[in-house]
Amino acid sequence: MKKEIHVVGAVIESEGKILCAQRGPGKALAYLWEFPGGKIEPGETGKEALEREIREELLCEIVVKEKITTTKYEYNFAFVHLTTFKCMLTEGVPTLTEHVAVKWVPVDKLELLGWAPADIPTINLLVNEND
């Protein structure tokens, strides 16, 4: 039986662009792009986990706004439940601590990146919302 992992992802928007983060080597899904975030720890809400993860991973502060969607994706290592939220950067400049790259991408160009599969439903919603 595969384990179930609950994670959150931040769709941080600024000036019509979305912050995208590329996973590093030596990790599952190496070099794929994702929305920054991470695992929800016991006792945390999704919002609290996302604020903590962005503080730890990107050395920034965010305000978590509305939920976009929750998807479940079966990877070879686990079932991942990803909940994405629209977020606003309130303090700091994204700084690499875990990812190999971050970049701001216009919504209509998001589909050009090689995304982790669990993130793709959010991409589709963002692109369709932008049409």
Solvent accessible surface area in square Angstrom, and as a share of the most:
residue,aa,sasa,rsa
1,M,232,1.04
2,K,66,0.28
3,K,125,0.53
4,E,80,0.36
5,I,21,0.11
6,H,96,0.43
7,V,25,0.14
8,V,3,0.02
9,G,0,0.00
10,A,0,0.00
11,V,2,0.01
12,I,0,0.00
13,E,82,0.37
14,S,45,0.29
15,E,171,0.77
16,G,44,0.42
17,K,85,0.36
18,I,4,0.02
19,L,0,0.00
20,C,0,0.00
21,A,0,0.00
22,Q,35,0.16
23,R,49,0.18
24,G,3,0.03
25,P,80,0.50
26,G,87,0.84
27,K,88,0.37
28,A,47,0.36
29,L,48,0.24
30,A,40,0.31
31,Y,116,0.44
32,L,54,0.27
33,W,22,0.08
34,E,25,0.11
35,F,6,0.03
36,P,0,0.00
37,G,10,0.09
38,G,18,0.17
39,K,108,0.46
40,I,57,0.29
41,E,80,0.36
42,P,130,0.81
43,G,88,0.85
44,E,42,0.19
45,T,77,0.45
46,G,18,0.17
47,K,101,0.43
48,E,84,0.38
49,A,0,0.00
50,L,0,0.00
51,E,45,0.20
52,R,50,0.18
53,E,18,0.08
54,I,0,0.00
55,R,108,0.39
56,E,91,0.41
57,E,11,0.05
58,L,0,0.00
59,L,100,0.50
60,C,3,0.02
61,E,58,0.26
62,I,12,0.06
63,V,66,0.38
64,V,13,0.08
65,K,100,0.42
66,E,99,0.44
67,K,113,0.48
68,I,35,0.18
69,T,27,0.16
70,T,66,0.38
71,T,22,0.13
72,K,113,0.48
73,Y,86,0.33
74,E,96,0.43
75,Y,17,0.06
76,N,137,0.70
77,F,76,0.32
78,A,0,0.00
79,F,49,0.21
80,V,13,0.08
81,H,33,0.15
82,L,12,0.06
83,T,23,0.14
84,T,0,0.00
85,F,28,0.12
86,K,51,0.22
87,C,5,0.03
88,M,87,0.39
89,L,45,0.22
90,T,71,0.41
91,E,115,0.52
92,G,42,0.40
93,V,118,0.68
94,P,23,0.14
95,T,61,0.35
96,L,82,0.41
97,T,69,0.40
98,E,83,0.37
99,H,15,0.07
100,V,64,0.37
101,A,31,0.24
102,V,39,0.22
103,K,88,0.37
104,W,87,0.31
105,V,10,0.06
106,P,49,0.31
107,V,17,0.10
108,D,94,0.49
109,K,98,0.41
110,L,0,0.00
111,E,100,0.45
112,L,140,0.70
113,L,30,0.15
114,G,42,0.41
115,W,18,0.06
116,A,3,0.02
117,P,38,0.24
118,A,5,0.04
119,D,7,0.04
120,I,75,0.38
121,P,52,0.33
122,T,1,0.00
123,I,4,0.02
124,N,66,0.34
125,L,81,0.40
126,L,8,0.04
127,V,21,0.12
128,N,99,0.51
129,E,116,0.52
130,N,90,0.46
131,D,147,0.76
